[in-house]
Amino acid sequence: MAVEATERLRRSTASLAAVFRNRDLRKLELAWAGSVSGDWAFVVALNVFAFEAGGAAAVGLIGVIRFLPSAVVAPFAGVLADRLPRERVMLGTDLVRAVALGGVALAAYRDAPVGVVYALAGLIAVVSTAFPPAQSALLPSLARTPEELTAANVASSTIESVGSFAGPALAGLLLALTGAEVVFAFTAAAFLWSALLIAGIRAPREAPDEGEEEALAQHTFAGFRTILEAPALRLVVGLYAAQTLVAGALNVLIVVIAFDLLDLGRSGPGFLNSAVGIGGLIGAGAALALVGRQRLAGDFAAGLIVWGLPIALIAVWPTTPATLVLLGLLGIGNTVVDVAALTLLQRAVPREVLARVFGVLESLVVGTIGLGAVCASVLVWAVGARAALLVTGALLPVLAVLCWTRLRAIDARIEVPEPQLALLQAIPLFAPLPAPALEHLAQRLEPARFTAGTEILRQGAPGDRFHIVVTGRVDVVQEGKSLGELGPGDSYGEIALLHDVPRTASVVALTDVDEYTLGRDEFVSAVTGHPASAAAADAVVAARLGSLRPGLASV
């Protein structure tokens, strides 16, 4: 067991290092760092600005202004990320946010009416909804292996934790020494840094889908349909939305804790938020264990429990040391929840609607954060701060326990067969595919067995499946003449599928043969839907059609 754990840690660390050796993934992760750090600094400064203007009710109002309109816009932002190059969507988002934040800084510096700051904050929040779904949907196309994808999600969550520590800490320091306008200016600079990095990303261009010209309404609501039609997706997305509901409440409760329970002053919210970020950074070590794991739904449930329980315990021990430790534990749970939930979605959702599903998720995230802020304000007013903490903190553990069995069932349904995955990765046609696409194909391979002498394919017959030899040997025969043998790891059958022509050769089992086969639709969709894979397919077909060497016969 110890050897297995050591080997898993070694592979996890190697996968994480591979993320930063990947030029485009490195730029994406560093851009994410600038975006997260700036956004957290902005949130802390804005909440303090609002609390000083109107107390907890004003912080709740900020939640409504920032998040409820964004919830309406988010699905359309997901459409942008599916119809336009995702890195360009992110670049435009960063530039607009930077300009708007410059306006917020100027308004705060000139003592403009608070309504001006609130309105610009709402604009920034609406524009920001395009960034997360584009980033989450871009990751799979840049990752080269399933392990690298999970490691990239770990890196993103780690960076988010660092940003949620560094951004609030810097905001708290600047608020103690200067004013909110300086923090707003810092945020504008952070978004410009993110934009500069994104401008250097060169993502692969995906071939347009046959349904690309569907009506805008159909295109927009494809993400909703995908989630509603899949019970597993509904469960994961619903629980993730519950977590963000609690996160929205915590945005208000942290300010109340800092000012009313602990009397920490203006810098208090920043430092309390930093404790969450430090916990998330520690949690990144635990999240490394998720790299390469196929069973992530149980980890997701455990993360939800660790996310909610500390909030309730703060009501029991409302002291500064205990609060910092408990918020750190919450940060650990946050990292595990993010990595597990996002990887589950990236594995389960079809590539062509991935950004739209993340757009729906972003809609739920921003909507529930706003709703959580309102609920927290009402709870504090109705029952007091400590009772509000108890109620808020109990929600996620209760939901996780109630849904535990259904979550474990998800693991059984989407477990990726590693031998089949390795087999696909070794085939030139499939090697360039993003990790989720490979996992999708690995789950759909069907085993087949043929005894010696069986004619597996017949020249002139229609092509319906792609074949991969696992054990044994086959002979490729054209016009009665043997053109060569194929053995373990070799594949055949792609020409008839890609060019929609009859089989150009027969294939006969020389020995007992075990194979995996893939249906026409799955094969064609996967290979032609990704430019690098399509180019590899063209090269293989050209070589087989133009060569007389054994083993390269066309079928």
N, C-alpha and C positions, 0 to 999 in steps of 0.2 A: 504494500500500500504506500509506504514511504517513497519507494522508487518511482511508483506511478505518479505520486504528487509532485516529486522533484522534476520528473520529465514533463509534466503538464506545465509547471511553472517555467521551465526552460523554453518550451514551445511558446508559451504566452508572452514571455519577455522578448523572444526573437520576433514574434509577430508584431509586437508593439514597436520594436526597433525598425521593422520593415515599413511601417506606416510612414516614418519620417525619412526613410530612404526613397520613398516614392515622392518625386518632386511635386506633383500636383496635390497629393494628399497633404504633404507638409504645408504647402501654401494655404490650403483650405483650413487646416487645423489652426494655423497661426492667425488667419483672418477671423476665425471663430473666437480666438482669444481676445482680439481687439474688440469684436462686437459684444461679447459677453461682459468683459470688464467695463466697457463704457456704459452698457445698458444697466448694470447693477449700480454703478456710481450714480447714474441719472436717477434711478428709482429711489435710492436712499435720500439723495438731495431733494427730490421732488416731494417725498413723503414728509420730510422734516419741514420743508417750505410750507406744505399744506397743513401740517399739525400746528405750526405756529400761527397760521392764518385762521384756523377754525377747529382745531382739536381732532379727535378721532373721527367725527362725522365728515370732516373735510378730507381725511385720508381715505375714507370709504368712497366719497364723491370722486376722488381722483381715480380710484379703482374702476368706478363706473365709466368715467370719461375715457380712460385709457383702454379698457378691455371689452366692454360690451359692443361698441361700434366695430371693433376689430374682429369680433366673433362673426359678424355678418360678412365682413370682407374676406376673411381667411380662405374660404373655399375657392373664391375667384383667384386669390393669390396662388393657390395650388394649381389652377388651370394655367396660369402664366408659366409656372415652372415646368409644366408638361408640354406646352406649346412653343415655348421659347427656350434658347440655351440657358440652362440653370445658372451658370456662372454670371451671365449678363443680368439676370433678374437680381442676383445678390449684389452685383456692382451698382446697379441703379438704386437699389434700396439703400445701400450705404451712403451714396452721394446725397440723396434726398434727406436722409436723417441728419447728416452732417450740417447741411444748410439750415434745416429747421432748428437744430440745437443751437446753432449760432444765433438764431432769432430769440430762442429762450434765454440764452445768456445775456443778450442785449436788453431784453425786457426786464429781467431780474435786476440788472445793473442800473437801469434807468427808473426803477421803482414803478414800472407800468402796472396797471390793474391786474390783479391775480387771474382774472378771466383770460387775459392774453396768454399767460403762461399755461393755464389749463388747456386752452384751445390748441396751442402748439404741441403740448404733450399728447393730446388726443390724436393729432395728425401724425406725429412720430410713431405712436403705437399702431395706427392703421397701416402705415407704410411698412412697419417692421414685420407684419404678418407674412410678407412674401419671403423673408429670409430663412426661417427654420425649415419650411417644407422643401425649399430649393436645396438647402444644404443637406438635409437628410436624404433626399432623392439623388443628389449628385454623388454622395459617398459610394454607393454600390457600383457606379460606373467607373470610379477611379480605383477601387480595391481590386486586387488581382487574385485573391483566394478567399474562401470563407473565413479562415482564421484572420486574415488581414482586415476583413470587413468588421468582425467583432472587435478586433484590436483598435480599429479606427473609431468605433463607437465608444470603446473604453477611453481612448485618447480624447474624444470630444467631450465625454462626461467629465474626465479629469480636468480638462481645460475649463469647462463650465464651473467646476468646483473651485479651481484656482481663481477664475474670474469673479466668482461669487464671494471669494475671500478678499482678493486684492482690490476689486472695485469698491466694495463697501468700506474696507479699511482706509483706502486713500480718500474716499468721500468723507469719512468720519474725521480724518486728520485735517482735510481742507476746510471742512465746516467748522472745526474747532479754531482754526487759524485765520480763515478768511470768510467767505460767504458762499451761498448756493450758486451764484453766477460763475464762480471759478470752477466749480464742479461741472456745471453745464458746458463750459468751454472745453474742459478736459474730455468730456464725452464726445464732443464734436471731433476732436483730434483723434480719438480712438476709432471712430467710424471711418475717418479718412485713411488711417493705417490699414484697416480691414479692406477698404476699397482698393488700395494700392496692391495688396497681395492677391486679391481675387482677379485683378486685371491680368495677372501673369499666369492664370490657370488655363491649360489647353485640354479641355475635356473632349473625349471621343464623341463624334456626332452620331446619333442613332437614326436609323432609317425610319421615315414616317410610317405610321401604321396605316392599314387600308381604310380604317374608319376615321382618319384624321380630320375629314371634312364634316364630321357630324355637327349637328346644331350646337350652338354655344350652351344652351340650357342642358342638353344631354351630356355634353362634355363636362360641364360644371358639376353636375350631380352624379357623375360616374363614381366619384369617391364615396359619396353617401351610399349608393347602391351596392358597391363592393363590400362595405362594412355591414350594411343591413342584411345582406344575403348570406353572410358567413357568421355563424354563432360564435366561433372562437375569436374572430376579429371584434365582434360586438363586445365580448367580455373584456378583452385586453384594453380596447379603447375606452370602454366605460369605466374600468378601474383606474386607468390613467387619468381620466377626467376627474374622478373622485379625488385623486391625489393632488391635482392642480386646484381643485376647489379648496382643499385644505391649505394649499400653498398661498392662495389668494387671501384666505383668512389670516394666515401667519404674517403676511405683509402688514396688516393692520395691527395684529396682536404684538408683533415685535416692537412697534413704536409705542404701544400702550405699556408693554413690559418695561421698556427703557425709561419712559418718562414717569409712569405712575407707580409701578411695582418696585423698580430698582433705583429710581431717581438718578439716572446716569447722565442726563443732560443731552445736548444737541448731538454729541458724538456717539451716544449710546446705540441708536439704531444701526449705525455703520459697523460698530464693533460686534454687536450681536449677530448681524448678518455674516460677518467675517467668521464667526465661530461655525456657522453652517458650512461655509466654504472650506474651512480647515478640515472639518469632518468629511466633506466630500473628497478632499485630497487624500485623506487617509483611506477612505473607502475605495479609491482607485486601485489600491493594492489588492483589496478583496475582489474587485471587479476583474482583475487580471485572471482570476481563477475561472471566469466565465468564458474566456477565449477558448474556442474549440469545443465548448460544452454544447451538447444538443438539447439538453433538458433545462430550459431557461424559465419556464412558466412558474415552477416552484420557487425559483430564486426571486422572481418578480413578486410573488405573494409575501415572501419573507421580507423583502425590501419595503413593502407597504406597511408591514407591522412595525419595522424599525423606524419608518418615517413618522408614523402617527403617535406611537406610544410616548416618546419624549415630550411632546407638547402637553399631554395630560399630566405628566409627572412634574412639569414646571409649576403647575398649580399647587402641587403638594409641597415642593421645596422651592419657593420663590426667592432664592438668594442668588447673588451674582455668580459665584463659583459653580453652583449646581446648574444654573441656567446655561452657562457657557458649555459645560460638559454635555448636557442634554441636547443642546442645539448641535453640538459636534456629532453626537450619535445620529441625530436626524439627517445630517449631511451625508453620513455613511449610507443610510438607507436611500437617500436621494440618488446617489451614484448607481447603486444596484438596480433601483427601479428604472432609471433612464436607460442603462445599457441593456437590461433584459427586455424591456418593453419595445424599444426601438429595433433591436435585432430580431425579435419575434415578428414584428410588422414587416421589416424588410425581407424576411424569409418567406412570409406567407402571402404578400400582396403581389399581384402581377406587375411586371415592370412598367407596362404602358399606362397604368393608372396610379403608380406609386406616389408621384408628387401630389396628385389630387387627394389621395387618402391622407397623406401628411398635411394637406391643406385643411381637410376636415378635422384632423387631429389638432391642428393649430387653432382652428375655429373653436373647438371645444376647450382647448387650453386657455385661450384668452377670455372666452366667455365665462368659464368656471372660475378663473382667477378674479374677474370682476364681480361675479356673483358671490364668491367667497369673501371678498372685501366688504360687500354690503352686509352679508350675514354676520360677519365678525363685528361690524359696527353696531348692528342691532342687538347681538348677544351681549356685548359689553354694556350697552345702554340698559338692557332688560335685566340681566342677572349678575353683572359685574365681571371684572377681568378674570378672576380665578375660575369661576364657573364656566365662562366662555372657553377657557383653555381646556378644561376637562371635557366638555362636549365636543369641541373640535378635534382633540387628540384621540378620542375613542372611535371616531368614524372609520378610519382606515383599518385598524386591527379587526374590528367587527366584520367589515366587508371581506377582508382577506380570509378570515376563518370560514365565513359562510360560503365563499367561492373556491375554497382550497381544492376540493375534489374536481371541480370543472376545470380548474387551471392545470392540474396534473394530467387530465385527459388530453389537454392541448399538446403537451409534450409527446404523448404517444402518437398523436396524429401527424405531427410535423417533424418527427425525428428524421434526420438526414442519414441515409446509409453511406457510411464512409468508404467502403470498398468501391461502390459504384461511383462515388464522387471522384476518387483517385483515378479510376479508369477513364472517366470523361476528361479529366484534366490532362491526361497523357495523349489525348487525340487532338491533332492540330486544328481540326474544325471547331472544337469546343474550348480549347485553351484560352482564347482571348475573351471569353464571355465573363461578365461580372459574376461575382460570387453568388448572389441570390439566383441568377439564371441557372448556374450550374447546379445549385441545390434543388431547384425546381425540376430540372431534367433528371437528376439522380433519383428523385422520388417517383418518377414516372417510367423508369426503365422496367421492362418486363422480362423475366427469365424465360429462356427457351432451350430445349434439349433435342438434339437430332442424332440418330444412330448412324453408324458408318454406312455409306452408300446412299443416304437420303439426298434427293435433289432439293436443296433449300430454296434456291431461286431458279427460275426458268427464263432463258433468253426469250424476249418478245412479250413476256407477261407484264401486266401493270405493276408499278412499284407502289407499295403501301407502307413499308417499314425500313428503318435503318438498322443495320446489324453490327454488333461488336462481339468479336470472338473472345471468350474467357478461357476455355481450355479446348484442346484438340486442334485439328488442322482441316482446312477446306481447300478445294481445288477450284480455280476460276477458269471456266471453259467458254470459248467463243467459237461458234461454227465448228464444234467438235474438236477444237484444238486447245490444249491446256496452255494457259497464259501465265500460270504461276500459282503458288500456294500462299495461303494466309494462315497465321497462327495467333496465339494469345496476344491481345492488345491491338490487333489489326481490326479494321472496320471496312464495311462495304455497303453498297446500296444507295449512295448519296446522289449519283448522277440522275437516276430516274426520278428521284424526289425533287431535286433542285430544278431540273429542266422539264419536268412533266412529260417524260417520254417513256416508252416501254423499256424493260430491262435489256441492257445491251450485252449481257453475258449471263451464263448460268453459273451457279455455285453448288458444288457437290461436297458432302461431308466425306473426307478421307478416313476419319476416325470418329468415334463418338465425340460429339461437340456440345459444349455448353456455351450459350450466348446470352447477351442482353439485347433486346430490340426496343426501338423507339418509334412510335407512330408518326405518320407523315406530317400531320398538323403541328405536333410538338417540335419535330425536327426542323421543319421549314421556318416556323416562327422564331425559333431560337437562333438559327444560323443566319438568316437573312435580316433579323431585327437588330443586329449589332455590326457596325461597319468592319471592325477588325476580324470578326468571325466570318463575315461574308467574303472578305478579301482572302482569308485562308481557304474558304471553300472553293472560291474561283481558282486558286492556285492548285489545290488538290485535283479538282476536276480537269484542269488543263493538263496537268502532268499525267493523269491516268488516260485521258483521251489521246494524248500525243506520244505516249511511250509504249514500247513493246517489251520493257524489262519485266521479268517475272515478279509477281506480287503487286503490279500496278495496273492490272486489267480493269476495265471499266465495267461497272454494273449499275 
